Amino acid sequence: MKKIIKWVLLSFVILVMIVLSYVKFALPNVGELKYLSIKPTISKIERGKYLASHVCVCIDCHSSRNWNEFSGPLVDGTIGMGGEVFDQRFGFPGSFYSKNITPSGIGDWTDAEVLRAISSGVSKDGSALFPVMPHPHFGQMDKEDLESIIVYLRTLKPIKNIVPKSEPDFPMNFIVNTIPKEAQFSKIPDKNNAVAYGAYLVNAASCIMCHTQQEKGEAIAGMEFAGGFEFPIITGGTVRSANITQDKITGIGKWTEADFVKRFKSYTDSTYVPNKIEKGNFNTVMPWTMYGGMNEQDLKAIFAYLKTIKPIRNNVVKFVSQ
């Protein structure tokens, strides 16, 4: 009997090792890398800049922000240089660094490799990218929109900045390889269909990621868009994302379209100057000035889609000082 138990345990260990080896060395697998050469045009560059700066806000996570001012405006001279860390303080299972996406960082990447990273979560060297870079959302966008982002990134000022390698904790260092999936591109919906177009933009902006509370790095099912995601603030304290469901007490159920648009546009008014933030005072990670750069039609479409979100009663305490 002891020999049987010994062989069963040994077989189990061998099986586990085979599975882990497969996950570690055979994955990620998102299909064959297809040749792609994007012809840059003025319209593509402009579209890419708009998306990267005001909708997908790639420039947000891949630049440095001044947390001594409200909403952390971008620091001049850091656009695209990467190096921002997203780690255990935010509930992530490891330390993940945004990459340098200027030509100094991805200048030797082909267009196909950049597209694969953005839409499927696989880096140039074949390693998996943790979805704090929301490739599961970007992979559902219109391919032409992603191509526009790529040609815009090629126009950024090169900045030499060596970014540390991301380090997932165990067991995420294995699990992360199972996350990348082959992109499922869509087409931009008719803009006259505000709800469908708004859904496209909400996905592109990955609103659900920051506006859904997490436990141990996983979004809590049934709490989508109800807020509560915690962010530590450099100047002290913890801020939580807002409830943007249609709950009239704890969400935005009483907001009008005009209220919604005005909230964003107020941060891009020519008279707006960000407040200085003293240590321990309220601040927010919401990049208001970046999202505020969206045109009104897009903001109205987002609001139209959010109006379809089911109300969830979730009273979020916005800020707790240290």
Secondary structure as GFF3:
##gff-version 3
##sequence-region A 1 322
A	DSSP	alpha_helix	2	25	.	.	.	ID=ss1
A	DSSP	alpha_helix	42	50	.	.	.	ID=ss2
A	DSSP	pi_helix	51	55	.	.	.	ID=ss3
A	DSSP	alpha_helix	58	61	.	.	.	ID=ss4
A	DSSP	beta_strand	85	86	.	.	.	ID=ss5
A	DSSP	three_ten_helix	88	90	.	.	.	ID=ss6
A	DSSP	beta_strand	94	97	.	.	.	ID=ss7
A	DSSP	alpha_helix	103	106	.	.	.	ID=ss8
A	DSSP	alpha_helix	111	120	.	.	.	ID=ss9
A	DSSP	alpha_helix	135	138	.	.	.	ID=ss10
A	DSSP	alpha_helix	143	153	.	.	.	ID=ss11
A	DSSP	beta_strand	167	168	.	.	.	ID=ss12
A	DSSP	alpha_helix	172	175	.	.	.	ID=ss13
A	DSSP	three_ten_helix	176	178	.	.	.	ID=ss14
A	DSSP	alpha_helix	194	204	.	.	.	ID=ss15
A	DSSP	alpha_helix	207	210	.	.	.	ID=ss16
A	DSSP	beta_strand	214	215	.	.	.	ID=ss17
A	DSSP	beta_strand	218	219	.	.	.	ID=ss18
A	DSSP	beta_strand	230	232	.	.	.	ID=ss19
A	DSSP	beta_strand	238	240	.	.	.	ID=ss20
A	DSSP	alpha_helix	257	265	.	.	.	ID=ss21
A	DSSP	alpha_helix	288	291	.	.	.	ID=ss22
A	DSSP	alpha_helix	296	306	.	.	.	ID=ss23
A	DSSP	beta_strand	319	320	.	.	.	ID=ss24
###
